[in-house]
Amino acid sequence: MSWIDLGIRGQRLFFYGLTAAAAGSVFVVLLLLIELVSKWKYSRLKIWWIKAAMLFYLIPIASVFVIGTRTIILPHGGIAWVSDFWMCSTLPMKKVYFVAGSIWLFGMILGIGFRIVQYWKLKNILKGNIPLEDDLCERLIKEYKEKNQRESIEFYQNDSICFPMTVGSVRSKIILPVKRYTEKELHMVLEHELNHVKRHDLLWKKAGLLITFLHWWNPLSYILLEKLILQEEIECDIRTCENNEHFTMKEYGLYLAGMPDDNNDMIFASALCKSKKDLFRRLESMVRGKKHKKRTVAASCLILSMLAVIPSYAASEGVARMNEKWIAETEVATEVEAVDYHALEKTAKASEDESVEEIDLTLEGEVIPVSTEVTLDYTIKANTRVLYSWWELKEGARVYVDTKSSDSSITYRIGIKDGSGNMTYKEGNGNMNHIFTIPSAGKYAVYVENRSNTSMQVTGWARYSD
């Protein structure tokens, strides 16, 4: 893979990353503002808003809109571009992307390394898992497995933990501290942890971790992960106490308040109550949590998504414009000298006399080989450059271009462009043709550029030949 290709890919990845970060950050800021002015009576709605924000961080939705509204068209196998943002990366840009990419990669590796250390700590704790030996536990676990159709869940005890937890997003395991539970306490614990399993909370938590890896430089990504973890616990609390015949909300709250405090950051597990600092917010949310219809959730998420997409789209457009301006400032265009084919034809006729040496006018005495031909027929808008079919060509290869404009008064260019922004062109009106010689190996595209303020219809062909 050439440096040009790496530069182009780096340019696209940075564009996608910046637009995704812009959209996700707008979403988080809106959530924080709504929290300031509202007490979130509809607590369950919040978890869906948080998950929607996560999707914005992971999927560059705004950049997709930018691409769709202003760049790609496919005329007769070619690609038309209003600008060259997507297919070019100049030398200064490659250097900037290389440095920025190195910093980003280094930060991501540090973040992943830190989480790997946490993961191994948890793995060492889980080595102390032992089978359950309590008859009451075994009986209730069997009932809950059948009730929730979760026969594959494994249950263990461990004397190294202070609170019940769930681990494993694919093969779930529920780990209980080694202690005696009352039947009511077991109902609370099993109901809560099974709600985590049913809602795939650990999977969402891992998606949140992925966001912090990709956007490690963005503090809002860490805020989003913290809110996700807290809101998952709140949602499980509400569902656990909802219409439960085994205990009341007050009894459940007192049980949470009586659990020991442990500030270990077990990011790879869902714990019943790992820290007391969030306990008050959990209890408060349980009391004022309200039900909501699915239509309310969908409408709210849609409105918030629109509010997030608008500024992130503007940011995406701004980033694209900056890159296009950067490329335009570093483009190098060279006009070739016109070849007088009529003069060559006269010379050829003069050489027909048998008394003189016959001259073959094929360039360098070679016969034009069979090659790939591209149709250039297309209506080109004002001040637009159309690039057709990028090809990997060797040094010394030739590109044959022959075009005709529907309006002979319009000035336009035909030429070739490489991946670094270097262009060789011929400018004129009406009918134009030229044979371009490739100066160095690399990717090249034939282009036709409308230099006027009105649209023009171009017909013709181009042939790439080695």
N, C-alpha and C positions, 0 to 999 in steps of 0.2 A: 504494500500500500504506500503511495507516494505522500510526500509532505503536503501536497495540494489537497489530496483526498482527506488527510487528517485534519487539515485546516477547515475544510468545508464541513466535515462531520462535527468538529468542535464548535464551529459557528452555530450550527443547527441545535446542538445539545444545549449550548448556553442560552440560545433564544428560547427553547422549550423550558429550560429550568427557570429562567427569569420570569417568563410569563406565568408559569405555574406558581412560583413563589409570590408573584404579585396578586394573583387571584386568591390563593389560600390566605395570604396575609390580610387582604381586604375582608375576607370572610371572618377571620379571627377578631379583627378590630371591631367589626359590626357586632359580633357576639359580646365582646367586652363592653361596648357602649350600651347594648340592650340590657346587660346585667346591671349597669349603673342606674338605669332609669326604670327598671322593672324587677319585681321580686320573683319572676319566673313561676307563677302559680301553675302553669302547665309544665311541670318539671320534665315529663317524659318527652316533650317536644324537643328539649334541649339536646338529648343524645343524638337525635337524627340530624339536627343542625350541625353538631360537631362532626358527625360522620360525613356530612355533605362537604364541610370544609376540608376534611382529609382527602376526599376525592379530587377537590380542586388542586390540592398540593401535589397529587400524584399524576393527574391527567392535565396536560397543557391545553385546556379547553379554549382559552382566549387565542392562543397561537393558531389553533385549527380554524377559528373564525377569520383571523388575519390572512391565512393562506387561501381560504376559500373565497374571500371577497376581493382579493387584489392581485393574485399572481397566476395561478395555473390555468392554462388552456391547452388543449391537445389538437392542433390542426394537422391532419394528414400525417400523423406519426411524429410531429415536431412538438416543441414546447414553447409557448409564447410567454415572455416575461416583461412586465412593465419595467422592472429593474432586475439587477443580477444578484440580489441578496442571497438567493438559495444555491447558486452554482459557482460562486467565486469566493476566493479567500486570498487577499493580497498578503505579501510578505510581512508588513507591519502587523496585520491582523493575526497572522499565524503565530507571531512571537507573543502577542498579548494573550491569545487563547492558550498557548502552551504554558505560560507562566500562571495564568489564572486557573487553568485546569490542574496544574501541579499542586497549587495551594489547596484547591477544592479536594483533590484526591487525598492529600496528606491529612486534611481535617477529617475527611470521612473515615480514613483508616484508623485514626486515633479514636473516633467515636465508636467504631465497630470493636476495636480492641478493648475499650473500657467495658462494653457490654458483654464481650466474651468472658472477661474476668468475673463479672456478676453471674453469668450463666454457669461457669464452673463452680462457683461458690454454692449455687443452688443444687447442682448435680452432686456435690459432696454431701450436702445435707440430705438429699434424697437417698443416698446410699444407706442411710439408717432406717429406711422404711421396713416395717414388719407387718405381717398379716394381722387383721382384726381378730381379737379373741373374746370379744364381748357378745353374748347371746342377743342382748337387746339391740346392739348395733347391727348385727347380721340380719336380724328379723326386719328391722325398719329399712335397711338398705335394700333388701330383697323386694319389699313392698314398693319402694320408690323407683326401683329399676323397672318393675312391671308397669307401674302407673305412668311413668314418663317414657317407656319404651327405650331405655338406655342400658341394655344388657351388657354392652362392651365396656362400660365404665369400671375402673378398678379402684378399690378402696384400701387404704393402708393407714397405719399409725406410725408416728415418728416422735421420739422424745426430744428432738432438737428444735422443734418449732413451738411457738406459743399460741398459735391460732390456726383454725382450719384454712386450707387453701386448695385451689385447683391448679393443676399443671397439665400441659400438653394440649395443643389445639386440635390435634388429629386423634390421638389415643389419650383420652382424658383420664386423669387420675385425681381422686379426691383424697387428700392427706389430712388426718386428724391428729391433734396432740394426744399423747398418752395420758389419759385421765378418765375419770368416771363421769359419764353424762347422764342426766335425767332424760326421760323420754321426751319431755317438752323441749329441752335443749337440742336433742338430736333432730327433732322436727325442724327447728330453726336453722340448724347448720345444713342439713341435707337440702332443705327447700332453697336456701340461698345459693349454695354451690351448684346445684343442678340448674338454677336459673342462669348462672354464668355459662354453663355448658350449652344449654339450649339456645342461647343468644350469641354463641361464638365470640364471646368477649375477648378471649385470649388472641384470637385471630385478628381482631380489630386492633388490639394492643400492639401486635407485631407490625401491623400496617403503620401505626403511629411511630413505632421505632424506625421503620424504613424512612418515614418522612424526616425524622431527626438526623438520619444518616445523610440523606440527599441534601437537606437544607440545614446543615449543622451551623451555618453562619447566621441563621435567622432565628432570633430569640422567640419569635411568635410560634415557631414549630414546637418548642419545648412547652410553652404555655398550653398549646393545643393538646399535647400528650397528657399533661397533668389534668386538664379538664376532662379528657376522655376517661382516664382512670377513675377519677372521682365520680363522674356521672354514671359510669357502669355500675359502681357500687350503690349509688343512689337508686338507680333503676331496679337493681336486684332487691334492695330493701323494700321498695314499694310493692313489687310483685310478690315478694315473700309474705308480706303482711296482708295482702289483698285477699279478702274473703277466706282467711285461714281459720279452720275450726280447732286447731290445736293450741293456738296462743293468740294473745292480743298484741296490738302495736305497742302498747306500753310495756308489756313483758319482754318483747323483742328489743325495745330500746334500752331497757335496764340490763339485758343480757350483754348488749354491745358495750354499754358503759362499764360493765364489770370485767371486761376482757383486759389482759395485760397489754402494755404499750410496747411496741417493737418497731423502731424506725429503720430497720433494714430495708433497703430498696430492692424488693423482689419483683423486678419489672417483668419477669417471665412467668409470674404466677398471679392468680386472682385470690387475694386474701380477704377473709371475712372482716378483719379489723386490724390492719397492720400498724396504724398510727391513730392516736387520739386527736391529732390536730384537725382532722376533717370530720370528726365524729359529730360535732354540733351541727354542721351543715347537713350531714346525712339525716340526723334526727329531725331537723327543721323541714327538710324537703319531704320526709315521710309524712309529716303532719299536714302540710299544705299542698301536697301533690294531688293533681286532678287528672281525671281521664280526658282524653281528647279523641276526636274522630280521625280516621286515616285521611279524610279529605283536608282536615285542618293541617295535618303534618305536611301533606303534599303541597298545599297552597303556600304554606309558610316557607318551606324549603325552596319553592320555585321563586317566590318574591326575593328571598335573601340571595339566591343564586343570581338573579338578574342584577341586583344591587352590586354583587361582587364582580360580575362579568364586565359591566360597563367600564369601571376604572381600570380593570386589568386588561381589557381590550385596548383602551387608550394607551396604557403602558406598553403593550405588545407592539402597537402601531408605532409608538415613539422609538422603541428599540430597533425595529426594522428600518425606520427612516434614518436613524443615526448610522446604522451599518451600511445602508445604501449610499449615504453621503460620503462615508469613509471610503468605500470602494470607488465611487465616482472620482474622488479627489486623487486616488492613487492609480487610476487607469492610465495606460499609455497607448495612445492611438497613433498609428503611422500610416500615412496615405502612400499607396504604391504608385509608381509611375505607370501611366497608361501604356498599353502595348498596342502598337499600330498594326493590327492584323492584315489590313489592306496592303500595307507596304510589304509585308512578308509574302503575301500572295503574288505581288508583282515580281519580287525577287525570285520566287519559285518559277514563274513563267519564263523569266529571263534565263534560267538555268537549264531549259529544255534543249538548248543547242548541244548537239553531240560532241562539239569541239571543246566543251568546257566540262569540268567536273560537276556531277550532279550532287545537289545538297538536299538531304532529308530534313525537312523543317520541324519534324517532331522534336520536342525539347530534348536536348542532350542525345539525340539519335535514338530515343526509346519509343516503343509503341505503347500507347495508352492501354493499361491493363483493364480487364473486366473488374468492376468495383461496385460498391453500394451507392445507389442513387436515391436522393431524397427530393420529394416534391416540395417546392417553396410556395405554392399557391396559398395566399392568405390575404385577408383585409387587415391592414395594419393601422392602428389608431395613431393619432397625432403624437409626435415626440415619443415614440415607442420603439424599442429595440426587440426584435424577435430572434430568439436563439433556436436553432434546429439541431436536434440529435447530436449529443456529445459522443465523440469517438476517440479511442486511444490510437494515436498515430505515431509513426516513427519519424526520426529526423530525415528530412529530404522527401517525405511523402508529399503528394500534391492534392489540392482540393480545387475542383473545377466548379465555377459558379456562373450561371447564366440566368438573367432575370429581365423582366419587362414590366414597366409601370403603366397602369391604365391612364394616368395623367402625366404627360411628358413635361409639364411645368413644375412638377414636384421634385425637389432635390432629395435624394436618398442615398444610402450607403449599402454596399455589399462587402462582406469581409469575414474574417475568422477571428475567434477569440479563444485564448487559452484560460486555464483555471486560475491563473494569477492576475488576470485582468488586462493582459497585453492584447492589443487589437491591431490587426492589419486590415486596411479597408481601401476600397475604391469608391469615390463619390461622383455622382453624376445624375442624369435624368434619362427618362425613357428606357431604351434598351442598354443593358450593361452586361459585360462578361469579363471574367478574369481567371487566371490560374494562380493560386496561392501556393507557395512552397513552405512546408513546415520547417521552422528554424531549429527546433529541438523537440525531442520526444515528450509526449504528454497528452492530455485530453484537450480536444479542440471542438468548437462548434461553429458552424456557418451561421452568420446572422445577417438580417436585413433591418436597417434602421431608418425609420421615417423621420426626417429632419424638419418637416413642415408642421403647420398648425391645423392641417386637415387630414382626414383619413385617406389612405391610398390602397388600391388593389394591386397586388403583385402576383405575377405568375412566373414560373421558371423551375429550375432544378439545380441541385448541387450533387457532386459526385466525390466521395472520399476514396482516395486511391493510395495504396502503398507502392 
